[in-house]
Amino acid sequence: MRKGKTFIICGPSGVGKGTVVARLLASDPSLYFSVSATTRPPRPGEEDGVHYHFLSMEQFEQWIAEDQFLEHAQFVGNRYGTPRLYVDRAMAQGRDVLLDIEIQGAEQVKRKRPDVVRIYVAPPSWAELERRLIGRGTEDMEKVRSRLARGREEFSAAKDFDYFVINDTVDRAVEELRAIMTAEHCRPEERMALIDR
């Protein structure tokens, strides 16, 4: 049985990563979406192990000490991280794993797991990204401008990624992600190991 691979999906806020990943997961139930751990309390309707793995600050610190995270960060007073256990378990079952994380988290994972595949999802233009952020209607213009500035700042890191997908339409972005995942499983080192010699 083939071993699964880990694919990191990064991109600026508002680019549509969540929509693209949800469509990809719906089309292929064998994929595993990595559920993050957090120290923030659950919001109404959120379930432990489904939306997040909810940990106390003490548990989170213990997991860091035991090297149980592939990456972790602090955001607005709460801690977030990608638990190693669930990713490794899914890969051992032959499932490909999707991580939707920030650029800094992707760098941490790459240092620990050089074989991860990093995919940057970009908007067709910055004007379109601004339109999408405003269209969400969830933030004021100051926050929209702040997200755009951060996105432009992080954009330079995209050149170090393995693949670059432009999300001009969700269907095309999903198709390109599928093609990338298929290609990664056709590498000689992986395929040759499957042949009984």
Accessible surface in RSA format (square Angstrom, percent):
REM  Atomic radii and reference values for relative SASA: ProtOr
REM  Chains: A
REM  Algorithm: Lee & Richards
REM  Probe-radius: 1.40
REM  Slices: 20
REM RES _ NUM      All-atoms   Total-Side   Main-Chain    Non-polar    All polar
REM                ABS   REL    ABS   REL    ABS   REL    ABS   REL    ABS   REL
RES MET A   1   178.53  92.5  97.17  64.3  81.35 193.7  81.88  69.6  96.65 128.0
RES ARG A   2    91.31  38.3  83.08  42.4   8.24  19.6  34.72  47.4  56.60  34.3
RES LYS A   3   131.98  64.4 122.09  74.9   9.88  23.5  75.18  67.7  56.79  60.5
RES GLY A   4     2.91   3.6   0.00   N/A   2.91   3.6   0.00   0.0   2.91   6.5
RES LYS A   5    36.95  18.0  35.30  21.7   1.65   3.9  11.40  10.3  25.55  27.2
RES THR A   6     5.63   4.0   3.03   3.1   2.60   6.2   2.37   3.2   3.25   4.9
RES PHE A   7     0.06   0.0   0.06   0.0   0.00   0.0   0.06   0.0   0.00   0.0
RES ILE A   8     0.00   0.0   0.00   0.0   0.00   0.0   0.00   0.0   0.00   0.0
RES ILE A   9     0.58   0.3   0.58   0.4   0.00   0.0   0.58   0.4   0.00   0.0
RES CYS A  10     0.34   0.3   0.34   0.4   0.00   0.0   0.34   0.9   0.00   0.0
RES GLY A  11    11.89  14.7   0.00   N/A  11.89  14.7   1.38   3.8  10.51  23.5
RES PRO A  12     4.12   3.0   0.26   0.2   3.86  14.0   3.81   3.1   0.31   1.9
RES SER A  13    33.13  28.0  20.26  27.0  12.87  29.7  19.93  42.4  13.21  18.5
RES GLY A  14    12.89  15.9   0.00   N/A  12.89  15.9   3.78  10.4   9.11  20.4
RES VAL A  15     0.06   0.0   0.05   0.0   0.01   0.0   0.05   0.0   0.01   0.0
RES GLY A  16    22.31  27.5   0.00   N/A  22.31  27.5  20.64  56.6   1.67   3.7
RES LYS A  17    28.22  13.8  26.11  16.0   2.11   5.0   9.86   8.9  18.36  19.6
RES GLY A  18    46.94  57.9   0.00   N/A  46.94  57.9  35.47  97.3  11.47  25.7
RES THR A  19    75.26  53.5  66.00  66.9   9.25  22.1  38.96  52.3  36.30  54.9
RES VAL A  20     0.10   0.1   0.10   0.1   0.00   0.0   0.10   0.1   0.00   0.0
RES VAL A  21     5.39   3.5   5.39   4.9   0.00   0.0   5.39   4.7   0.00   0.0
RES ALA A  22    57.55  52.9  49.50  76.4   8.05  18.3  53.37  75.2   4.18  11.1
RES ARG A  23   104.78  44.0  99.81  50.9   4.97  11.8  39.52  54.0  65.26  39.6
RES LEU A  24     1.36   0.8   1.36   1.0   0.00   0.0   1.36   1.0   0.00   0.0
RES LEU A  25    47.07  26.2  39.86  28.5   7.20  18.1  40.11  28.2   6.96  18.7
RES ALA A  26    87.21  80.2  48.32  74.6  38.90  88.5  60.62  85.4  26.60  70.5
RES SER A  27    55.18  46.6  17.58  23.5  37.61  86.6  28.24  60.1  26.94  37.7
RES ASP A  28    49.58  34.7  48.45  48.2   1.13   2.7  11.44  26.9  38.14  38.0
RES PRO A  29   119.67  87.2  98.03  89.4  21.64  78.7 106.12  87.6  13.54  84.2
RES SER A  30    60.07  50.8  51.64  68.9   8.43  19.4  47.00 100.1  13.07  18.3
RES LEU A  31    12.16   6.8   5.19   3.7   6.97  17.5   5.19   3.6   6.97  18.8
RES TYR A  32    41.66  19.4  40.70  23.2   0.96   2.5  35.18  26.4   6.48   8.0
RES PHE A  33    73.56  36.8  66.24  41.0   7.32  19.1  66.24  40.2   7.32  21.0
RES SER A  34     9.26   7.8   3.40   4.5   5.87  13.5   1.47   3.1   7.79  10.9
RES VAL A  35    20.92  13.8  18.05  16.3   2.88   6.9  19.87  17.3   1.05   2.9
RES SER A  36    29.33  24.8  26.57  35.5   2.75   6.3   5.11  10.9  24.22  33.9
RES ALA A  37     0.00   0.0   0.00   0.0   0.00   0.0   0.00   0.0   0.00   0.0
RES THR A  38     0.03   0.0   0.00   0.0   0.03   0.1   0.00   0.0   0.03   0.0
RES THR A  39    23.21  16.5   3.63   3.7  19.58  46.7   3.34   4.5  19.86  30.0
RES ARG A  40    15.68   6.6  14.10   7.2   1.58   3.8   9.75  13.3   5.93   3.6
RES PRO A  41   100.97  73.6  92.70  84.5   8.28  30.1  98.67  81.5   2.31  14.3
RES PRO A  42    75.93  55.3  55.53  50.6  20.40  74.1  55.53  45.8  20.40 126.8
RES ARG A  43   145.60  61.1 140.55  71.6   5.05  12.0  48.47  66.2  97.13  58.9
RES PRO A  44   141.76 103.3 107.98  98.4  33.78 122.8 120.66  99.6  21.10 131.1
RES GLY A  45    72.55  89.5   0.00   N/A  72.55  89.5  44.45 122.0  28.10  62.9
RES GLU A  46    40.40  23.2  23.11  17.5  17.29  41.2  10.16  19.6  30.24  24.7
RES GLU A  47   104.04  59.7  99.90  75.6   4.14   9.8  32.70  63.2  71.34  58.2
RES ASP A  48    99.06  69.4  73.31  73.0  25.75  60.9  30.24  71.2  68.82  68.6
RES GLY A  49    32.79  40.4   0.00   N/A  32.79  40.4  14.12  38.8  18.67  41.8
RES VAL A  50    88.04  57.9  70.34  63.7  17.70  42.7  73.76  64.1  14.27  38.7
RES HIS A  51    84.50  46.2  66.59  46.3  17.91  45.8  43.77  45.1  40.73  47.4
RES TYR A  52    53.57  25.0  53.57  30.5   0.00   0.0  16.66  12.5  36.91  45.5
RES HIS A  53    22.01  12.0  21.97  15.3   0.03   0.1  14.77  15.2   7.24   8.4
RES PHE A  54    36.22  18.1  17.02  10.5  19.19  49.9  17.58  10.7  18.64  53.3
RES LEU A  55    19.52  10.9  11.39   8.2   8.13  20.4  14.39  10.1   5.14  13.8
RES SER A  56    50.76  42.9  36.59  48.8  14.17  32.7  43.54  92.7   7.23  10.1
RES MET A  57    78.44  40.6  73.37  48.6   5.08  12.1  72.08  61.3   6.36   8.4
RES GLU A  58   130.87  75.1 121.54  91.9   9.34  22.2  71.36 138.0  59.51  48.6
RES GLN A  59    84.54  47.3  83.21  60.8   1.33   3.2  26.24  55.8  58.31  44.2
RES PHE A  60     0.00   0.0   0.00   0.0   0.00   0.0   0.00   0.0   0.00   0.0
RES GLU A  61    76.13  43.7  71.82  54.3   4.32  10.3  35.11  67.9  41.02  33.5
RES GLN A  62   101.49  56.8  95.79  70.0   5.70  13.6  27.14  57.8  74.35  56.4
RES TRP A  63    47.45  19.0  47.45  23.0   0.00   0.0  31.16  16.6  16.28  26.4
RES ILE A  64    49.61  28.2  36.83  27.4  12.78  30.8  38.74  27.9  10.87  29.5
RES ALA A  65    89.61  82.4  47.43  73.2  42.17  95.9  58.83  82.8  30.78  81.5
RES GLU A  66    87.82  50.4  61.24  46.3  26.58  63.3  41.73  80.7  46.09  37.6
RES ASP A  67    75.97  53.2  70.21  69.9   5.75  13.6  32.45  76.4  43.52  43.4
RES GLN A  68    55.28  30.9  53.64  39.2   1.64   3.9  20.42  43.5  34.86  26.4
RES PHE A  69     1.71   0.9   1.36   0.8   0.36   0.9   1.36   0.8   0.36   1.0
RES LEU A  70     0.35   0.2   0.35   0.3   0.00   0.0   0.35   0.2   0.00   0.0
RES GLU A  71    13.22   7.6  13.17  10.0   0.05   0.1   0.05   0.1  13.17  10.8
RES HIS A  72    50.62  27.7  46.15  32.1   4.47  11.4  27.72  28.6  22.90  26.7
RES ALA A  73    48.58  44.7  40.70  62.8   7.88  17.9  48.48  68.3   0.10   0.3
RES GLN A  74   114.97  64.3  85.35  62.4  29.62  70.5  26.05  55.5  88.92  67.4
RES PHE A  75   115.07  57.6 111.64  69.1   3.43   8.9 114.64  69.5   0.42   1.2
RES VAL A  76   123.71  81.4  91.31  82.7  32.40  78.1 105.05  91.3  18.66  50.6
RES GLY A  77    51.08  63.0   0.00   N/A  51.08  63.0  28.99  79.6  22.09  49.5
RES ASN A  78    39.73  27.4  39.73  38.4   0.00   0.0   0.00   0.0  39.73  38.4
RES ARG A  79    34.93  14.7  34.93  17.8   0.00   0.0   1.05   1.4  33.88  20.5
RES TYR A  80    51.76  24.2  51.01  29.0   0.75   2.0  37.43  28.1  14.33  17.7
RES GLY A  81     1.46   1.8   0.00   N/A   1.46   1.8   0.69   1.9   0.77   1.7
RES THR A  82     1.31   0.9   1.31   1.3   0.00   0.0   0.13   0.2   1.18   1.8
RES PRO A  83     2.05   1.5   1.85   1.7   0.20   0.7   1.85   1.5   0.20   1.2
RES ARG A  84    56.00  23.5  56.00  28.5   0.00   0.0  29.80  40.7  26.21  15.9
RES LEU A  85    93.91  52.3  88.27  63.1   5.64  14.2  92.52  65.0   1.39   3.7
RES TYR A  86    55.09  25.7  52.94  30.1   2.15   5.6  26.01  19.5  29.08  35.8
RES VAL A  87     0.04   0.0   0.04   0.0   0.00   0.0   0.04   0.0   0.00   0.0
RES ASP A  88    53.19  37.3  47.87  47.6   5.33  12.6  28.04  66.0  25.15  25.1
RES ARG A  89   122.87  51.6 115.60  58.9   7.27  17.3  49.02  67.0  73.85  44.8
RES ALA A  90     3.65   3.4   2.21   3.4   1.44   3.3   3.33   4.7   0.32   0.9
RES MET A  91    12.60   6.5  12.60   8.3   0.00   0.0  12.50  10.6   0.10   0.1
RES ALA A  92    67.57  62.1  48.02  74.1  19.55  44.5  53.31  75.1  14.26  37.8
RES GLN A  93    97.71  54.6  78.82  57.6  18.89  45.0  36.31  77.3  61.40  46.6
RES GLY A  94    12.95  16.0   0.00   N/A  12.95  16.0   3.17   8.7   9.77  21.9
RES ARG A  95    73.35  30.8  72.14  36.8   1.21   2.9  21.79  29.8  51.56  31.2
RES ASP A  96     6.39   4.5   5.16   5.1   1.23   2.9   0.23   0.5   6.16   6.1
RES VAL A  97     0.00   0.0   0.00   0.0   0.00   0.0   0.00   0.0   0.00   0.0
RES LEU A  98     0.56   0.3   0.56   0.4   0.00   0.0   0.56   0.4   0.00   0.0
RES LEU A  99     1.36   0.8   0.40   0.3   0.96   2.4   1.36   1.0   0.00   0.0
RES ASP A 100    50.04  35.1  27.38  27.3  22.66  53.6   3.48   8.2  46.56  46.4
RES ILE A 101    19.92  11.3  10.82   8.1   9.10  21.9  18.36  13.2   1.56   4.2
RES GLU A 102    97.70  56.1  92.25  69.8   5.44  13.0  42.15  81.5  55.55  45.4
RES ILE A 103    10.18   5.8   9.68   7.2   0.50   1.2   9.68   7.0   0.50   1.4
RES GLN A 104    90.86  50.8  89.29  65.3   1.58   3.8  50.94 108.4  39.93  30.3
RES GLY A 105     3.96   4.9   0.00   N/A   3.96   4.9   1.71   4.7   2.26   5.1
RES ALA A 106     0.22   0.2   0.22   0.3   0.00   0.0   0.22   0.3   0.00   0.0
RES GLU A 107    73.25  42.1  70.96  53.7   2.29   5.5  21.44  41.5  51.81  42.3
RES GLN A 108    41.59  23.3  39.93  29.2   1.66   3.9  14.31  30.5  27.27  20.7
RES VAL A 109     0.08   0.1   0.08   0.1   0.00   0.0   0.08   0.1   0.00   0.0
RES LYS A 110    57.37  28.0  54.97  33.7   2.40   5.7  39.68  35.7  17.68  18.8
RES ARG A 111   171.43  72.0 140.08  71.4  31.35  74.6  76.03 103.9  95.40  57.8
RES LYS A 112    87.28  42.6  58.12  35.7  29.16  69.4  54.85  49.4  32.42  34.5
RES ARG A 113    43.74  18.4  42.88  21.9   0.86   2.0  20.88  28.5  22.86  13.9
RES PRO A 114    96.57  70.4  87.52  79.8   9.05  32.9  87.76  72.5   8.80  54.7
RES ASP A 115   100.73  70.6  79.80  79.4  20.93  49.5  49.10 115.6  51.63  51.5
RES VAL A 116     7.18   4.7   2.39   2.2   4.79  11.5   3.35   2.9   3.83  10.4
RES VAL A 117     5.72   3.8   5.54   5.0   0.18   0.4   5.72   5.0   0.00   0.0
RES ARG A 118    23.96  10.1  23.96  12.2   0.00   0.0   0.00   0.0  23.96  14.5
RES ILE A 119     0.50   0.3   0.50   0.4   0.00   0.0   0.50   0.4   0.00   0.0
RES TYR A 120     0.99   0.5   0.99   0.6   0.00   0.0   0.56   0.4   0.43   0.5
RES VAL A 121     0.03   0.0   0.03   0.0   0.00   0.0   0.03   0.0   0.00   0.0
RES ALA A 122     2.35   2.2   2.35   3.6   0.00   0.0   2.35   3.3   0.00   0.0
RES PRO A 123    12.17   8.9   3.39   3.1   8.78  31.9   3.39   2.8   8.78  54.5
RES PRO A 124    62.20  45.3  30.67  28.0  31.53 114.6  32.02  26.4  30.18 187.6
RES SER A 125    51.43  43.5  42.15  56.2   9.29  21.4  43.67  93.0   7.76  10.9
RES TRP A 126    53.57  21.5  49.11  23.8   4.46  10.5  30.87  16.5  22.71  36.8
RES ALA A 127    75.67  69.6  62.23  96.0  13.44  30.6  67.01  94.4   8.65  22.9
RES GLU A 128    36.44  20.9  33.03  25.0   3.41   8.1  13.73  26.6  22.71  18.5
RES LEU A 129     0.00   0.0   0.00   0.0   0.00   0.0   0.00   0.0   0.00   0.0
RES GLU A 130    60.37  34.7  60.37  45.7   0.00   0.0   6.20  12.0  54.17  44.2
RES ARG A 131   144.43  60.6 138.80  70.8   5.63  13.4  71.42  97.6  73.02  44.3
RES ARG A 132    48.14  20.2  41.42  21.1   6.72  16.0  28.33  38.7  19.81  12.0
RES LEU A 133     1.79   1.0   0.33   0.2   1.46   3.7   0.33   0.2   1.46   3.9
RES ILE A 134    82.34  46.9  71.76  53.5  10.58  25.5  74.20  53.4   8.14  22.1
RES GLY A 135    62.82  77.5   0.00   N/A  62.82  77.5  33.29  91.4  29.54  66.1
RES ARG A 136   113.96  47.8  84.60  43.1  29.35  69.9  54.14  74.0  59.82  36.3
RES GLY A 137    64.97  80.1   0.00   N/A  64.97  80.1  30.65  84.1  34.32  76.9
RES THR A 138   101.92  72.5  67.14  68.1  34.78  82.9  70.41  94.6  31.51  47.6
RES GLU A 139    43.82  25.2  18.50  14.0  25.32  60.3  15.73  30.4  28.09  22.9
RES ASP A 140    89.45  62.7  73.88  73.5  15.57  36.8  46.21 108.8  43.24  43.1
RES MET A 141    72.62  37.6  67.72  44.8   4.90  11.7  60.11  51.1  12.51  16.6
RES GLU A 142   135.08  77.6 130.66  98.8   4.42  10.5  44.99  87.0  90.09  73.6
RES LYS A 143   119.95  58.5 118.66  72.8   1.29   3.1  63.06  56.8  56.89  60.6
RES VAL A 144     0.66   0.4   0.66   0.6   0.00   0.0   0.66   0.6   0.00   0.0
RES ARG A 145   142.68  59.9 137.79  70.2   4.89  11.7  57.50  78.6  85.18  51.6
RES SER A 146    68.99  58.3  58.38  77.9  10.61  24.4  29.55  62.9  39.44  55.3
RES ARG A 147    88.15  37.0  82.53  42.1   5.61  13.4  14.59  19.9  73.56  44.6
RES LEU A 148    21.68  12.1  21.68  15.5   0.00   0.0  21.68  15.2   0.00   0.0
RES ALA A 149    59.72  54.9  49.96  77.1   9.76  22.2  55.61  78.3   4.11  10.9
RES ARG A 150   103.02  43.3  99.85  50.9   3.17   7.6  46.15  63.1  56.87  34.5
RES GLY A 151     2.42   3.0   0.00   N/A   2.42   3.0   1.93   5.3   0.49   1.1
RES ARG A 152   136.45  57.3 122.34  62.4  14.11  33.6  43.85  59.9  92.61  56.1
RES GLU A 153   138.04  79.3 116.27  88.0  21.78  51.8  46.91  90.7  91.14  74.4
RES GLU A 154    22.47  12.9  17.42  13.2   5.05  12.0  13.92  26.9   8.55   7.0
RES PHE A 155    76.35  38.2  74.12  45.9   2.22   5.8  74.12  44.9   2.22   6.4
RES SER A 156    72.13  60.9  61.43  82.0  10.69  24.6  49.03 104.4  23.10  32.4
RES ALA A 157    20.57  18.9  16.59  25.6   3.98   9.1  20.30  28.6   0.28   0.7
RES ALA A 158     6.93   6.4   2.76   4.3   4.18   9.5   2.88   4.1   4.05  10.7
RES LYS A 159   164.64  80.3 124.90  76.6  39.74  94.6 114.00 102.6  50.63  53.9
RES ASP A 160    84.83  59.4  69.02  68.7  15.82  37.4  23.67  55.7  61.17  61.0
RES PHE A 161    21.98  11.0   2.96   1.8  19.02  49.5   3.01   1.8  18.97  54.3
RES ASP A 162    68.80  48.2  39.88  39.7  28.92  68.4  15.77  37.1  53.03  52.9
RES TYR A 163    60.42  28.2  53.27  30.3   7.15  18.6  49.95  37.5  10.47  12.9
RES PHE A 164    92.44  46.2  66.47  41.2  25.97  67.6  66.47  40.3  25.97  74.3
RES VAL A 165     1.15   0.8   1.15   1.0   0.00   0.0   1.15   1.0   0.00   0.0
RES ILE A 166    80.61  45.9  76.49  57.0   4.12   9.9  76.49  55.1   4.12  11.2
RES ASN A 167     4.22   2.9   4.21   4.1   0.01   0.0   0.00   0.0   4.22   4.1
RES ASP A 168    60.80  42.6  40.87  40.7  19.93  47.1  15.90  37.4  44.90  44.8
RES THR A 169    66.40  47.2  60.08  60.9   6.32  15.1  62.49  83.9   3.91   5.9
RES VAL A 170    37.97  25.0  33.78  30.6   4.19  10.1  33.78  29.4   4.19  11.4
RES ASP A 171    97.16  68.1  90.19  89.8   6.98  16.5  33.82  79.6  63.35  63.2
RES ARG A 172   115.54  48.5 113.35  57.8   2.19   5.2  33.43  45.7  82.11  49.8
RES ALA A 173     0.08   0.1   0.08   0.1   0.00   0.0   0.08   0.1   0.00   0.0
RES VAL A 174     4.29   2.8   4.29   3.9   0.00   0.0   4.29   3.7   0.00   0.0
RES GLU A 175   115.25  66.2 113.95  86.2   1.30   3.1  32.36  62.6  82.90  67.7
RES GLU A 176    65.24  37.5  62.58  47.3   2.66   6.3  27.85  53.9  37.39  30.5
RES LEU A 177     0.39   0.2   0.39   0.3   0.00   0.0   0.39   0.3   0.00   0.0
RES ARG A 178   103.69  43.5 101.69  51.8   2.01   4.8  52.25  71.4  51.44  31.2
RES ALA A 179    60.94  56.0  48.50  74.8  12.43  28.3  56.73  79.9   4.21  11.1
RES ILE A 180    16.94   9.6  14.65  10.9   2.30   5.5  16.81  12.1   0.13   0.4
RES MET A 181    14.26   7.4  13.92   9.2   0.33   0.8  11.08   9.4   3.18   4.2
RES THR A 182    87.74  62.4  81.45  82.6   6.29  15.0  60.21  80.9  27.53  41.6
RES ALA A 183    52.71  48.5  40.47  62.4  12.25  27.9  46.16  65.0   6.55  17.3
RES GLU A 184     8.70   5.0   8.25   6.2   0.45   1.1   0.45   0.9   8.25   6.7
RES HIS A 185     8.13   4.4   7.69   5.3   0.45   1.1   7.69   7.9   0.45   0.5
RES CYS A 186    59.97  45.4  42.55  47.5  17.42  40.9  21.95  55.6  38.03  41.0
RES ARG A 187   101.87  42.8  99.40  50.7   2.46   5.9  17.42  23.8  84.45  51.2
RES PRO A 188    87.60  63.8  83.03  75.7   4.57  16.6  87.60  72.3   0.00   0.0
RES GLU A 189   123.57  70.9 101.24  76.6  22.33  53.2  71.99 139.2  51.59  42.1
RES GLU A 190    31.59  18.1  25.34  19.2   6.25  14.9  25.13  48.6   6.46   5.3
RES ARG A 191   111.45  46.8 110.56  56.4   0.89   2.1  32.43  44.3  79.02  47.9
RES MET A 192   102.39  53.0 101.41  67.1   0.98   2.3  80.16  68.2  22.22  29.4
RES ALA A 193    81.74  75.2  45.90  70.8  35.84  81.5  54.34  76.5  27.40  72.6
RES LEU A 194    98.14  54.7  66.52  47.6  31.62  79.5  70.12  49.2  28.01  75.4
RES ILE A 195   112.97  64.3 100.55  74.9  12.42  29.9 104.66  75.4   8.32  22.6
RES ASP A 196   146.62 102.7 113.01 112.5  33.61  79.5  45.50 107.1 101.12 100.8
RES ARG A 197   219.35  92.1 145.29  74.1  74.05 176.3  98.46 134.6 120.89  73.3
END  Absolute sums over single chains surface
CHAIN  1 A    11001.2       8930.1       2071.2       6094.0       4907.2
END  Absolute sums over all chains
TOTAL         11001.2       8930.1       2071.2       6094.0       4907.2
